[in-house]
Amino acid sequence: MTDREIQQQMDAMRALAEPMPQVGIFWFDLSDHTFFGVRKQEITPKQVEEAAEKGLPFINYPHLHRQVWAKEYFRAQATGEQTKFVGDYTQIPRGRVAWNINKFIVFVGQWAKPIEAELSEMIENEFALPYFEFVYDIHWDLGHGWSGDL
């Protein structure tokens, strides 16, 4: 095979590749029904099995919303870019995708209930999830965060 033929085969295989499921965080813009500030990382069956063997069946994205918000806010300030990362990060609908004991869970606040069907499809596509359950918690409601953030 020539280098060109090998490259064509590799490109064809990449086009067929399914993305791995991912854990992560997001904000949801209620004005245009889009995600922004999405951060995610793939998890593999091997990671899940290793976590379970260690007695740690919860796999989470390693950064907090407030950390990402602050970083993006200051980056926009330094570059003069327009940004959605202004004000209090808890005032914008947000959520977290995690793995916990044989299932993906998505932590959200009550803001998500009226748009649950739409949000479900968006989350499945964005995070390549085969299935998940919503977990509603006050922490994720508008205006709530960690106790030190209030």
C-alpha positions as CSV (number, residue, x, y, z in Angstrom):
1,M,0.0,0.0,0.0
2,T,1.1,3.5,-0.7
3,D,1.2,6.1,2.0
4,R,-1.7,7.8,0.3
5,E,-3.8,4.6,0.4
6,I,-2.9,4.0,4.1
7,Q,-4.0,7.6,4.9
8,Q,-7.3,7.1,3.0
9,Q,-8.0,3.9,5.0
10,M,-7.2,5.6,8.3
11,D,-9.5,8.6,7.4
12,A,-12.3,6.1,6.5
13,M,-11.9,4.3,9.8
14,R,-11.9,7.6,11.8
15,A,-15.2,8.6,10.0
16,L,-16.8,5.4,11.4
17,A,-15.5,5.7,14.9
18,E,-18.0,6.1,17.7
19,P,-17.0,8.6,20.3
20,M,-16.5,7.2,23.8
21,P,-19.0,8.3,26.5
22,Q,-17.8,11.3,28.5
23,V,-18.2,12.9,31.9
24,G,-18.1,16.7,32.2
25,I,-19.8,20.0,33.0
26,F,-21.9,22.5,31.0
27,W,-23.9,25.6,31.2
28,F,-27.2,26.0,29.3
29,D,-28.2,29.3,27.7
30,L,-31.9,29.6,28.1
31,S,-32.1,32.4,25.4
32,D,-30.9,30.3,22.5
33,H,-31.1,26.7,24.0
34,T,-27.5,25.9,23.5
35,F,-24.7,24.6,25.7
36,F,-21.6,26.7,26.4
37,G,-18.5,26.3,28.6
38,V,-18.7,22.5,28.0
39,R,-15.8,20.6,29.4
40,K,-15.6,16.9,29.1
41,Q,-13.3,13.8,29.1
42,E,-13.9,10.3,27.8
43,I,-14.2,7.4,30.2
44,T,-13.6,3.8,29.1
45,P,-14.9,0.5,30.4
46,K,-11.4,-0.2,31.8
47,Q,-11.6,3.0,33.9
48,V,-15.0,2.0,35.2
49,E,-13.7,-1.5,36.1
50,E,-10.6,-0.2,37.8
51,A,-12.6,2.4,39.8
52,A,-15.0,-0.4,41.0
53,E,-12.1,-2.6,42.0
54,K,-10.8,0.2,44.1
55,G,-14.2,0.7,45.7
56,L,-14.6,4.1,44.0
57,P,-17.4,3.6,41.5
58,F,-18.0,7.3,41.0
59,I,-16.2,8.9,38.1
60,N,-16.4,12.6,37.8
61,Y,-14.9,15.5,35.7
62,P,-12.1,16.9,37.8
63,H,-12.9,20.6,37.6
64,L,-15.6,22.7,39.3
65,H,-17.9,25.1,37.5
66,R,-16.6,28.0,39.5
67,Q,-13.0,27.2,38.4
68,V,-13.9,27.1,34.7
69,W,-16.0,30.2,35.0
70,A,-13.2,32.2,36.7
71,K,-10.7,31.1,34.1
72,E,-12.9,32.0,31.2
73,Y,-13.9,35.3,32.7
74,F,-10.3,36.4,33.2
75,R,-9.3,35.2,29.8
76,A,-12.0,37.3,28.2
77,Q,-11.0,40.3,30.2
78,A,-7.4,39.9,29.1
79,T,-8.2,39.5,25.4
80,G,-11.2,41.9,25.2
81,E,-13.4,39.1,23.8
82,Q,-17.2,39.0,24.3
83,T,-18.1,36.3,26.7
84,K,-21.0,34.6,28.4
85,F,-18.8,34.2,31.5
86,V,-19.9,37.3,33.4
87,G,-21.6,37.7,36.7
88,D,-22.4,34.9,39.1
89,Y,-21.8,31.5,37.7
90,T,-24.7,30.1,39.8
91,Q,-27.2,32.3,38.1
92,I,-26.8,30.5,34.8
93,P,-28.3,27.0,34.4
94,R,-25.6,24.4,34.7
95,G,-25.1,20.7,35.1
96,R,-22.6,17.9,35.6
97,V,-22.4,14.5,33.9
98,A,-20.8,11.7,36.0
99,W,-20.7,7.9,36.2
100,N,-21.9,6.2,39.3
101,I,-22.4,2.4,39.8
102,N,-23.4,1.1,36.4
103,K,-25.1,4.3,35.1
104,F,-24.4,7.8,33.9
105,I,-26.1,10.5,35.9
106,V,-26.7,14.2,35.1
107,F,-26.9,16.6,38.0
108,V,-29.2,19.5,37.3
109,G,-31.5,21.9,39.1
110,Q,-35.2,22.5,38.8
111,W,-34.5,24.8,35.8
112,A,-34.2,21.6,33.7
113,K,-37.6,20.1,34.4
114,P,-39.6,22.1,31.8
115,I,-37.1,21.3,29.0
116,E,-36.1,17.8,30.1
117,A,-36.9,16.1,26.8
118,E,-34.9,18.6,24.8
119,L,-32.1,18.6,27.3
120,S,-32.0,14.8,27.3
121,E,-31.3,14.7,23.5
122,M,-28.7,17.4,23.7
123,I,-26.8,15.7,26.6
124,E,-26.9,12.3,24.9
125,N,-25.3,13.9,21.7
126,E,-22.9,16.2,23.5
127,F,-21.5,13.6,25.9
128,A,-22.0,10.5,23.7
129,L,-24.1,8.8,26.3
130,P,-26.0,5.6,25.6
131,Y,-28.3,6.4,28.5
132,F,-28.5,8.4,31.7
133,E,-30.7,9.5,34.6
134,F,-31.3,13.0,35.7
135,V,-30.6,13.7,39.4
136,Y,-32.2,16.9,40.6
137,D,-30.5,18.6,43.5
138,I,-30.8,22.1,45.1
139,H,-27.1,22.6,44.6
140,W,-27.8,22.9,40.8
141,D,-30.7,25.3,41.2
142,L,-30.2,28.9,40.1
143,G,-28.4,30.9,42.8
144,H,-27.0,27.9,44.6
145,G,-23.4,26.7,44.7
146,W,-21.0,25.5,47.3
147,S,-21.4,27.1,50.7
148,G,-18.3,29.3,50.2
149,D,-19.6,30.6,46.9
150,L,-22.8,32.2,48.2
